[in-house]
Amino acid sequence: MANQPLPFDPIARAAGTWEERVGPSGAMAAVTSVMRVQQILQSTVDAALRPHGLTFARFEALVLLTFSRRGSLPMRVMGERLQLHPTSVTNIVDRLEADGLVKRTPHPSDRRTTLVEISAPGRELCDVATKAVAEVNLGLRGLTDRQTEQLTELLAKVRKAAGDFGD
Protein backbone atom coordinates (compact mmCIF):
# COMPACT_ATOMS: atom_id res chain seq x y z
CA MET A 1 0.00 0.00 0.00
CA ALA A 2 1.50 3.32 -1.10
CA ASN A 3 1.82 6.16 1.33
CA GLN A 4 -0.14 9.35 0.73
CA PRO A 5 2.12 11.81 -1.08
CA LEU A 6 3.20 14.72 1.08
CA PRO A 7 1.99 18.16 0.00
CA PHE A 8 5.65 19.29 -0.18
CA ASP A 9 9.06 17.82 -1.00
CA PRO A 10 10.62 16.94 2.38
CA ILE A 11 14.12 16.84 0.91
CA ALA A 12 13.73 20.35 -0.54
CA ARG A 13 12.43 21.54 2.83
CA ALA A 14 15.37 19.91 4.65
CA ALA A 15 17.76 21.49 2.15
CA GLY A 16 16.37 24.92 3.00
CA THR A 17 16.91 24.31 6.70
CA TRP A 18 20.41 22.91 6.02
CA GLU A 19 21.18 26.05 4.02
CA GLU A 20 20.14 28.26 6.96
CA ARG A 21 21.95 26.28 9.67
CA VAL A 22 24.93 24.57 8.04
CA GLY A 23 25.70 26.07 4.64
CA PRO A 24 25.40 25.01 1.02
CA SER A 25 22.90 22.18 0.73
CA GLY A 26 23.50 20.83 -2.79
CA ALA A 27 25.40 17.71 -1.74
CA MET A 28 23.03 17.00 1.15
CA ALA A 29 19.97 17.27 -1.10
CA ALA A 30 21.57 15.11 -3.80
CA VAL A 31 22.70 12.38 -1.40
CA THR A 32 19.40 12.32 0.46
CA SER A 33 17.58 12.09 -2.88
CA VAL A 34 19.78 9.21 -4.06
CA MET A 35 19.21 7.38 -0.78
CA ARG A 36 15.43 7.81 -1.04
CA VAL A 37 15.37 6.75 -4.70
CA GLN A 38 17.44 3.68 -3.76
CA GLN A 39 14.69 2.74 -1.27
CA ILE A 40 12.03 3.19 -3.95
CA LEU A 41 13.93 1.12 -6.52
CA GLN A 42 14.78 -1.64 -4.03
CA SER A 43 11.17 -1.90 -2.86
CA THR A 44 9.82 -2.08 -6.42
CA VAL A 45 12.36 -4.66 -7.60
CA ASP A 46 11.94 -6.74 -4.43
CA ALA A 47 8.17 -6.80 -4.97
CA ALA A 48 8.64 -7.95 -8.59
CA LEU A 49 11.12 -10.69 -7.59
CA ARG A 50 9.37 -11.95 -4.44
CA PRO A 51 6.78 -14.11 -6.28
CA HIS A 52 9.71 -15.86 -7.99
CA GLY A 53 11.50 -16.61 -4.72
CA LEU A 54 14.44 -14.38 -5.56
CA THR A 55 16.24 -11.51 -3.89
CA PHE A 56 17.96 -8.87 -5.99
CA ALA A 57 21.38 -10.34 -5.12
CA ARG A 58 20.34 -13.82 -6.27
CA PHE A 59 18.71 -12.37 -9.40
CA GLU A 60 21.88 -10.41 -10.22
CA ALA A 61 23.96 -13.58 -9.88
CA LEU A 62 21.68 -15.48 -12.25
CA VAL A 63 21.72 -12.65 -14.78
CA LEU A 64 25.51 -12.47 -14.58
CA LEU A 65 25.75 -16.19 -15.34
CA THR A 66 23.35 -15.91 -18.29
CA PHE A 67 25.48 -13.06 -19.65
CA SER A 68 28.64 -15.20 -19.56
CA ARG A 69 29.69 -17.03 -22.73
CA ARG A 70 29.49 -20.52 -21.23
CA GLY A 71 26.85 -19.98 -18.56
CA SER A 72 29.49 -20.39 -15.88
CA LEU A 73 32.04 -18.24 -14.08
CA PRO A 74 34.59 -18.70 -11.33
CA MET A 75 33.22 -17.61 -7.96
CA ARG A 76 36.05 -15.06 -7.66
CA VAL A 77 35.01 -13.45 -10.97
CA MET A 78 31.38 -13.37 -9.84
CA GLY A 79 32.43 -11.51 -6.70
CA GLU A 80 34.45 -8.99 -8.71
CA ARG A 81 31.68 -8.34 -11.22
CA LEU A 82 28.94 -8.15 -8.59
CA GLN A 83 31.28 -6.10 -6.35
CA LEU A 84 30.64 -8.38 -3.39
CA HIS A 85 32.78 -9.87 -0.66
CA PRO A 86 33.65 -13.57 -1.26
CA THR A 87 31.54 -14.59 1.75
CA SER A 88 28.49 -12.90 0.23
CA VAL A 89 29.05 -14.65 -3.10
CA THR A 90 29.34 -17.99 -1.29
CA ASN A 91 26.05 -17.38 0.53
CA ILE A 92 24.26 -16.39 -2.68
CA VAL A 93 25.62 -19.43 -4.54
CA ASP A 94 24.71 -21.71 -1.62
CA ARG A 95 21.07 -20.56 -1.80
CA LEU A 96 20.92 -20.78 -5.59
CA GLU A 97 22.48 -24.25 -5.51
CA ALA A 98 20.07 -25.46 -2.81
CA ASP A 99 17.22 -24.38 -5.08
CA GLY A 100 18.73 -26.22 -8.08
CA LEU A 101 19.31 -23.00 -10.01
CA VAL A 102 23.10 -23.33 -10.24
CA LYS A 103 25.71 -26.00 -9.61
CA ARG A 104 29.33 -25.83 -8.57
CA THR A 105 31.80 -27.61 -10.82
CA PRO A 106 35.57 -27.95 -10.67
CA HIS A 107 37.51 -25.77 -13.10
CA PRO A 108 38.90 -27.97 -15.89
CA SER A 109 42.46 -26.62 -15.65
CA ASP A 110 42.77 -24.92 -12.24
CA ARG A 111 42.11 -27.16 -9.23
CA ARG A 112 41.96 -24.15 -6.91
CA THR A 113 39.01 -22.62 -8.79
CA THR A 114 35.35 -23.52 -8.51
CA LEU A 115 33.01 -22.65 -11.34
CA VAL A 116 29.37 -21.75 -10.82
CA GLU A 117 27.18 -22.91 -13.69
CA ILE A 118 23.57 -21.91 -14.23
CA SER A 119 21.14 -24.83 -14.66
CA ALA A 120 18.23 -25.09 -17.09
CA PRO A 121 15.74 -24.27 -14.27
CA GLY A 122 18.00 -21.33 -13.34
CA ARG A 123 17.83 -19.99 -16.89
CA GLU A 124 14.05 -20.40 -16.98
CA LEU A 125 13.59 -18.61 -13.66
CA CYS A 126 16.00 -15.86 -14.70
CA ASP A 127 13.96 -15.28 -17.89
CA VAL A 128 10.67 -15.05 -15.97
CA ALA A 129 12.17 -12.82 -13.25
CA THR A 130 13.80 -10.56 -15.86
CA LYS A 131 10.42 -10.03 -17.50
CA ALA A 132 8.92 -9.20 -14.08
CA VAL A 133 11.51 -6.52 -13.26
CA ALA A 134 11.41 -5.16 -16.82
CA GLU A 135 7.62 -4.74 -16.53
CA VAL A 136 8.16 -2.32 -13.64
CA ASN A 137 11.17 -0.72 -15.37
CA LEU A 138 13.22 -1.79 -12.32
CA GLY A 139 11.29 0.87 -10.39
CA LEU A 140 12.68 3.78 -12.38
CA ARG A 141 9.74 5.98 -13.31
CA GLY A 142 9.38 9.62 -14.21
CA LEU A 143 12.43 9.97 -16.47
CA THR A 144 12.80 10.02 -20.23
CA ASP A 145 15.22 7.58 -21.86
CA ARG A 146 17.73 10.42 -22.28
CA GLN A 147 17.38 11.47 -18.63
CA THR A 148 17.95 7.86 -17.59
CA GLU A 149 21.17 7.82 -19.66
CA GLN A 150 22.27 11.11 -18.09
CA LEU A 151 21.57 9.80 -14.59
CA THR A 152 23.64 6.69 -15.30
CA GLU A 153 26.49 8.85 -16.65
CA LEU A 154 26.43 11.13 -13.60
CA LEU A 155 26.33 8.27 -11.11
CA ALA A 156 29.19 6.57 -12.98
CA LYS A 157 31.33 9.64 -12.24
CA VAL A 158 30.70 9.20 -8.50
CA ARG A 159 31.37 5.47 -8.72
CA LYS A 160 34.60 6.05 -10.65
CA ALA A 161 35.78 8.68 -8.12
CA ALA A 162 35.12 6.13 -5.35
CA GLY A 163 37.34 3.59 -7.11
CA ASP A 164 34.68 1.23 -8.52
CA PHE A 165 36.46 1.13 -11.87
CA GLY A 166 39.22 2.81 -13.86
CA ASP A 167 39.54 4.06 -17.39
C-alpha positions as CSV (number, residue, x, y, z in Angstrom):
1,M,0.0,0.0,0.0
2,A,1.5,3.3,-1.1
3,N,1.8,6.2,1.3
4,Q,-0.1,9.3,0.7
5,P,2.1,11.8,-1.1
6,L,3.2,14.7,1.1
7,P,2.0,18.2,0.0
8,F,5.7,19.3,-0.2
9,D,9.1,17.8,-1.0
10,P,10.6,16.9,2.4
11,I,14.1,16.8,0.9
12,A,13.7,20.3,-0.5
13,R,12.4,21.5,2.8
14,A,15.4,19.9,4.7
15,A,17.8,21.5,2.1
16,G,16.4,24.9,3.0
17,T,16.9,24.3,6.7
18,W,20.4,22.9,6.0
19,E,21.2,26.0,4.0
20,E,20.1,28.3,7.0
21,R,22.0,26.3,9.7
22,V,24.9,24.6,8.0
23,G,25.7,26.1,4.6
24,P,25.4,25.0,1.0
25,S,22.9,22.2,0.7
26,G,23.5,20.8,-2.8
27,A,25.4,17.7,-1.7
28,M,23.0,17.0,1.2
29,A,20.0,17.3,-1.1
30,A,21.6,15.1,-3.8
31,V,22.7,12.4,-1.4
32,T,19.4,12.3,0.5
33,S,17.6,12.1,-2.9
34,V,19.8,9.2,-4.1
35,M,19.2,7.4,-0.8
36,R,15.4,7.8,-1.0
37,V,15.4,6.8,-4.7
38,Q,17.4,3.7,-3.8
39,Q,14.7,2.7,-1.3
40,I,12.0,3.2,-3.9
41,L,13.9,1.1,-6.5
42,Q,14.8,-1.6,-4.0
43,S,11.2,-1.9,-2.9
44,T,9.8,-2.1,-6.4
45,V,12.4,-4.7,-7.6
46,D,11.9,-6.7,-4.4
47,A,8.2,-6.8,-5.0
48,A,8.6,-7.9,-8.6
49,L,11.1,-10.7,-7.6
50,R,9.4,-11.9,-4.4
51,P,6.8,-14.1,-6.3
52,H,9.7,-15.9,-8.0
53,G,11.5,-16.6,-4.7
54,L,14.4,-14.4,-5.6
55,T,16.2,-11.5,-3.9
56,F,18.0,-8.9,-6.0
57,A,21.4,-10.3,-5.1
58,R,20.3,-13.8,-6.3
59,F,18.7,-12.4,-9.4
60,E,21.9,-10.4,-10.2
61,A,24.0,-13.6,-9.9
62,L,21.7,-15.5,-12.3
63,V,21.7,-12.6,-14.8
64,L,25.5,-12.5,-14.6
65,L,25.8,-16.2,-15.3
66,T,23.4,-15.9,-18.3
67,F,25.5,-13.1,-19.7
68,S,28.6,-15.2,-19.6
69,R,29.7,-17.0,-22.7
70,R,29.5,-20.5,-21.2
71,G,26.8,-20.0,-18.6
72,S,29.5,-20.4,-15.9
73,L,32.0,-18.2,-14.1
74,P,34.6,-18.7,-11.3
75,M,33.2,-17.6,-8.0
76,R,36.1,-15.1,-7.7
77,V,35.0,-13.5,-11.0
78,M,31.4,-13.4,-9.8
79,G,32.4,-11.5,-6.7
80,E,34.4,-9.0,-8.7
81,R,31.7,-8.3,-11.2
82,L,28.9,-8.2,-8.6
83,Q,31.3,-6.1,-6.4
84,L,30.6,-8.4,-3.4
85,H,32.8,-9.9,-0.7
86,P,33.6,-13.6,-1.3
87,T,31.5,-14.6,1.8
88,S,28.5,-12.9,0.2
89,V,29.0,-14.7,-3.1
90,T,29.3,-18.0,-1.3
91,N,26.1,-17.4,0.5
92,I,24.3,-16.4,-2.7
93,V,25.6,-19.4,-4.5
94,D,24.7,-21.7,-1.6
95,R,21.1,-20.6,-1.8
96,L,20.9,-20.8,-5.6
97,E,22.5,-24.2,-5.5
98,A,20.1,-25.5,-2.8
99,D,17.2,-24.4,-5.1
100,G,18.7,-26.2,-8.1
101,L,19.3,-23.0,-10.0
102,V,23.1,-23.3,-10.2
103,K,25.7,-26.0,-9.6
104,R,29.3,-25.8,-8.6
105,T,31.8,-27.6,-10.8
106,P,35.6,-28.0,-10.7
107,H,37.5,-25.8,-13.1
108,P,38.9,-28.0,-15.9
109,S,42.5,-26.6,-15.7
110,D,42.8,-24.9,-12.2
111,R,42.1,-27.2,-9.2
112,R,42.0,-24.1,-6.9
113,T,39.0,-22.6,-8.8
114,T,35.3,-23.5,-8.5
115,L,33.0,-22.6,-11.3
116,V,29.4,-21.8,-10.8
117,E,27.2,-22.9,-13.7
118,I,23.6,-21.9,-14.2
119,S,21.1,-24.8,-14.7
120,A,18.2,-25.1,-17.1
121,P,15.7,-24.3,-14.3
122,G,18.0,-21.3,-13.3
123,R,17.8,-20.0,-16.9
124,E,14.1,-20.4,-17.0
125,L,13.6,-18.6,-13.7
126,C,16.0,-15.9,-14.7
127,D,14.0,-15.3,-17.9
128,V,10.7,-15.1,-16.0
129,A,12.2,-12.8,-13.3
130,T,13.8,-10.6,-15.9
131,K,10.4,-10.0,-17.5
132,A,8.9,-9.2,-14.1
133,V,11.5,-6.5,-13.3
134,A,11.4,-5.2,-16.8
135,E,7.6,-4.7,-16.5
136,V,8.2,-2.3,-13.6
137,N,11.2,-0.7,-15.4
138,L,13.2,-1.8,-12.3
139,G,11.3,0.9,-10.4
140,L,12.7,3.8,-12.4
141,R,9.7,6.0,-13.3
142,G,9.4,9.6,-14.2
143,L,12.4,10.0,-16.5
144,T,12.8,10.0,-20.2
145,D,15.2,7.6,-21.9
146,R,17.7,10.4,-22.3
147,Q,17.4,11.5,-18.6
148,T,17.9,7.9,-17.6
149,E,21.2,7.8,-19.7
150,Q,22.3,11.1,-18.1
151,L,21.6,9.8,-14.6
152,T,23.6,6.7,-15.3
153,E,26.5,8.8,-16.6
154,L,26.4,11.1,-13.6
155,L,26.3,8.3,-11.1
156,A,29.2,6.6,-13.0
157,K,31.3,9.6,-12.2
158,V,30.7,9.2,-8.5
159,R,31.4,5.5,-8.7
160,K,34.6,6.0,-10.6
161,A,35.8,8.7,-8.1
162,A,35.1,6.1,-5.3
163,G,37.3,3.6,-7.1
164,D,34.7,1.2,-8.5
165,F,36.5,1.1,-11.9
166,G,39.2,2.8,-13.9
167,D,39.5,4.1,-17.4
